[in-house]
Amino acid sequence: MRTRLCFVFLWLGFTSSAFGQICGTYPYTLTNGTTADASQVMGDFNHVRNCVNNMTTFMRGWLSGLTMANNVTTPNTVIDTSAGIANADDSSTLMSLAAFSKNANAAWAVGSGNGCLDSGSSLTANTWYHVFVIARADTGVIDQLCSTSATGPTLPTSYTKKRRIGSFRTNSSAQILGFIQDGDYFRWLTSVLDVDATDPGTAAVTRTLTVPSGVNVQALINAQAAYNAVGHGIGLYLSDLAANDETPSGSAAPLMQAMNADYIQAYTALQIRTNLSSQIRSRLNYSDSLTVLRIATLGWIDTRGRFQ
């Protein structure tokens, strides 16, 4: 209740008409110096109370704080999260969490410092995990959960509310890869060379990047197109698989993102939306045994349901 009231006052600070816009007018007009009927006072109070109780509807997608990081002491298995607040993904419950730590290499147990996994008791190699804030509607207890599912984690008994706040990946040794987060921005501590292809052809090719699966994100990549001889220019076009397959061109849409010729290696930094399988599309307008395409993944942008 206190949390919801805080947001009411915050909104009221933005504009004097905010309350009327969000909750409508009071049922009764009370005049200073005039005795008010108790039922009228109670009616106005109930109007405010109902507005506060329904505030989560107006705060659809709300997410503030809850920044994730590798734990300093145990970075390979423990995820730390800063204090913050998030609306549940059904827009029904504001979940406020103090600074928290979870052991991702252990089965879930309530409380900071305890296990995080919704299934199993240890991390799996080369796997994406998604971190959720979860809540019990009956007691108001807030906690965290880690799951390989981005949308349907197995919630502990009596927990009915959830919100995904980010994702992490393990390496071949089942250790959490190092990353940094700043809001929606996630950056690998060490960039990953995801594509290193010789003579990739001129047809569309689906490329899998090291970004979260199960959700659409904006992959942050560096791409290189190289032709190791004289006589040809290479045009590169990388795109969202949800868009039409288009051929790179120097004069017609969609144009191209990089072009090289005669031993010149072209580089470009791009942001491309991925599908639910962490994939994008690549196209070249020329290819032979001297053509090389490389794509390095630096990180990703993940809005984490803020615009649902």
N, C-alpha and C positions, 0 to 999 in steps of 0.2 A: 504493500500500500504506500509506504514512504517513497519507494522508487518511482511509482506512478505519479505521485503528487509532485515530485521534483521535476518531472518532465512537463507536467501541466504548467508549473511556474516558469520553466524555461521557455515554453511556447508563448506564454503571456508576455515574456520579456521581449520577444521579437516584434510583436505588434499588438496594439491595444484592442484590436478587433479579433484577435486570435481565438479567444474563447467562444465568441459568438459564431465564428466561421466553423469551428470544429464541433461544438456542442449545441448550437442553436441558442435561442433566447431563454431567459428564465421563465418558468411558468407564471410567476407572480412578481409584480413590481412593488418593492418595499421602499417607502419614503422615510427619510430621516426625520425623526421627531413625531412620527405617526405610529401609534400602536399597531403592531402587526398580529394577525391571527396566527396561532401556533401551527396550524395546518399549512399556512402559506410558507412560513419559515422552513418547516420540514419538507415541503414540496420543493423549494429551491435547493435545500441541502441534498435531497435525493437526486436532483437533477445533476448537481456537481459530482456526487458520488458515482452515479451511473456513467458519467462522462469519463471519470478517472478509470473506472473498471473496464471501459471499452477503449482506453487509449491505445492498447496494443494494435487495434485494427488500423488506427491512423499511422502507426509506426511500423508498418509492414516493411520487412527487410532490414530493420535497424540493427547495426553492429558497430560497436565502438570499443577500442582497446583489444584485449585478448590476442596480443601479438605472441606468436610462437617462436621458440628458439631451441637449439640444442643445449642441454644442460652443460654448464661449464665443467663440472667434475666428472660427469658420466655422459658425454655427448653421444655415444654410440647407442644408448638404450633409453635415455630419459629425455622427455620433452618438457620444457618449461613454458608457461603461458602467463603473460602479464594480466593484471586486473582489467576487467572490462564488463560490458553488458551486451547481450544479444537478445533479440526477439526470436522466439521459437519459429521453426519453419512453417508452422501453421498459423502464425501471427496471433497467438493466443496468450503468450507468457513471456514477460521480460525476465531474463535470467541473468542475475548479477553474480559475478565470480571474482573472488579475491585472487591474488597471484597464486598460481597452482603449478604443481609438478606431477607428472605421471610416468611410471615405469612402463614403457611400451613393450618390454620383454617379459611381461607377466600378465596373468589373467586379471580381469578387472576386479577391483575391490574398492569400496567407497573410501574417499578421502585423498587429500594431497599426499604425494609420496608413495602411493600404492599402485597396483597394477592398472593397466589401461585397456587390454585387449578384450573385445567382445566375444572372441572365439579363439581357443587354444591358449597356450601359456608361454609362447616364445615367438619372436619375430621370424618371418620367412625371408629368405634371400630374394633380392631383385623384385621387390613387391611394393606397390603403393598402398599407403594407409591414410585414412582420413580421420581427422580429429574433430570430435563433437563436444559441445557443451550440452549436458543433459540435465533434466530436472524431474523431481517427483512433485506432482501437483498436490498430493495429499499432505506432504510434510514441508514442501518448499525447499528441500535439500537440493543443492546444485553440485554437479560433479563433471567429470570429463570421461570420454570413451574413445577408443581407437578401433577402427574397423576397415576391412578391405573394401567395404561397400560405401560408395559416396552418397547413397540415397536411402538405404535400408539397413542400417546397423541393427544388430540384435541388442535391444535395450535390456539392462538389468531389471529384475523383478521390481515392479511398482514405479519404474521410471517411464513416463509417457511423453515427455517433451524433449526435443532435440534441435540442434542447429550446427551445421558443419562450419568450422572456423578456419580450416586449412588442411594441408596434406603434407606428408613426408614420404620418402622412399628409402628402402634399404639397398645395400650393395650386395655383392656376391658372398660376403661373409655375414649377411643378415645384420649389418650395422647401419644405423641411421646416417644417411649422407648429410654432410654439413651444408647449412643454408642460412641465409639471413632473410628477415621479413620487415617490411616497412609498409603497413597498411595492406593494400592489395598486391603490393610488389614483393615477389619472392625471387631470390637470387642464389644460385649455387655458389658455394665457396670456390669450387673448381668446375669450370665449364666442361661440357661433355661434347665430344665429336660424335654426332649421331649418324652422319652420312659421309662416306668417303668412297665415291663411286666413279670408276673409269668407264668411259663410253656408256653413259646412262641412257642413251637413245633420245628420240624427240617426242615420244608418246608420254602421256601423263603417267607419273609414278607416285604411288602413295608412300609417304615417308613417316616413320614413327619417331617421335621426339621424346626426350626425357622430361616430360611435364606430366602433371596428374592425369590419370585416366578416370573415367566415370563422370567427368564434368567437362564443360567447354571452358578453356582458358585461352589467353593470348600468349602464345609462345614468343619469347624474346630470343632471337637467333642472330648469328652472323653467318652469312653465306658467301661461298667463293665459287666462281666459275673460271676455269683455266683452259687455255688451248696451247699446247706445248709445241707449236710449229708455226709456220707462216702460211697465210692463205685463207683463213676463215675467222669470222667474228662469231662470238657465242653470245646469244641473248638468253637470260635467265628470268623465269617467272615462277614464284612460289605463291600458292593460294589456299584459301579455305575450301575444304572438300564440299561444303554446303553450297558453294557458288559453282557456276558453270565452268567446265573445263575449257580454257582459252589458250591460244597459242601466243607466245611472246612475239612482239613486233616492234620495229623501230618507228612505225608511223601510225598504226591503228591500235585501238583499245584491245587489250589492257595495257599496251606498251610493254615495258620490261623493267625489272628492278636492277639489273646489272648487265653490262656488255663488255666483252674483251676481244682482243685480236692480237695475233702474232706474238706469242709468248707473254703477253700482258695478262696478269691475273686480276680479275675484277672482284671486289669485295663490297658487300652491302650489309647494313644492320637493319633488321626487319622485325615487325610484330605481326604475327599471323594467328588467326583463331584456329584452334584445333577441334577435332571431333571428340566423341566420348572415348575413343581409343587412342588419344594422344597423337593424332595423325594430321598431316597437311599434304598438299599435292605439289609436285615439282614438274616443270616443263622446260626444255631447252629447244631452241630453234635449229640447232645443228649438233651432231654428235658423231664422233668416231673414236678410234683407239687412243687418240691424243687428247681427248676431252676429259676433264675431271670436274666433278661437282662435290663440294664439301659443305656440310651444314653443322655448325656448332651451336648447342643450346646453352644459353646463359642463365635463363630463368623463365618466369612466367608472371602474368597478371591474372589474379583470381578474385573476382568480386564477391565470391562466397555467399551468393543469394541476396545481396543487397538490393538487387533490382528485380526480384522475383515478382 
